[in-house]
Structure formats: structure tokens, C-alpha cells
Amino acid sequence: MRALGWIETLRSLSIVNMQGREIYSLYNGSMESGNYIVDWDASDFSSGIYFVKMISNDFVITHKIMLIK
């Protein structure tokens, strides 16, 4: 999973379930613009649809992902 390079400052990166609840926090803090690789150990999660939620200073981006085991 790559954080988008055009985001000026990333504040939070998390995995959210279909009910909108955060189930896993990948990053909390301040990450400057650039290319990053973030690993999610999904071994404790079941197959299904999840969302990656990225929060910056200016906006929130949500991407739908599918976990297949």
C-alpha cells in the first residue's frame, strides 16, 4: 500500500470496516509529502471489503480494498 505523494502532510492512515469503524491504525503522526510503503498484517482479519482512510491537514481520502485469503 503506498501513501499518495501529493498529500502535503499525512496525519492518520487506518483500516475501516464496512460499518465505518476503525479496526486497525497503520499510522498516526505527521508524515511529510513523499513515497512510503506501509504494511498491514491482515492475518487476524477475515476476507472481505475494507477501506483505507487517509487524513491530512486539508482533507480525508477513502479507498475501498478487498482482502482475499
N, C-alpha and C positions, 0 to 999 in steps of 0.2 A: 504494500500500500504506500503510495507516495503522497506526501503533503504537497499541495499546489504551490509552486514557486512564486506566483504573483500575489499571494497573500502577504501583506506587509508585516503583520505581527500575529502569529497564531497564539491564541490563549488556551484553547482546550480542544482536544481530539478524543472522541469517545464513541463507543458502540452502543446503539439504542435498539431495543426490541420493537416489535410491531405495535405494542401498546404505548410506545413513546417513553418508556422508562430506560434510563441509562443503566446498562448491565455491566459495562466494563470501561474503565478510564484508561486510555492509551497515553495521554499526555495532559498535564496541567502546568502552566507556567507561561513563559514568554519565549517564543521561538521566532527569530528574525527570518526574513524572506530568504529562500534558498530551496534546495532539493534535499529531502530527507526520506529515509526508509524507516517505517515503523512496523514492527512485528506484532501480530496478535496471536497469542497461543489460544486457539479456539477448541482445544481438546476437551474442555469441560462443557462445551455448548453443543446443542443438538443442531442437526441440519435445519435450514430454514432461511427466511429472509430477515435481514438485519439492516440497519442504517448506520453509516459513518457520519457523525456530526462534528463539523469543524466550526469553531467560534473564533472570530478575530475581533479586533477593535471595532470594526465597522459593520460587520455582517455575519450571518450564520449560513453555512452551506451544508446540505444534507445529501448524501449519495446512498442509493439503495445497493446492497450487495446480497449475494446468495452464498450461503455456506453449504457445501455438499461434502458429505463424508462417505 
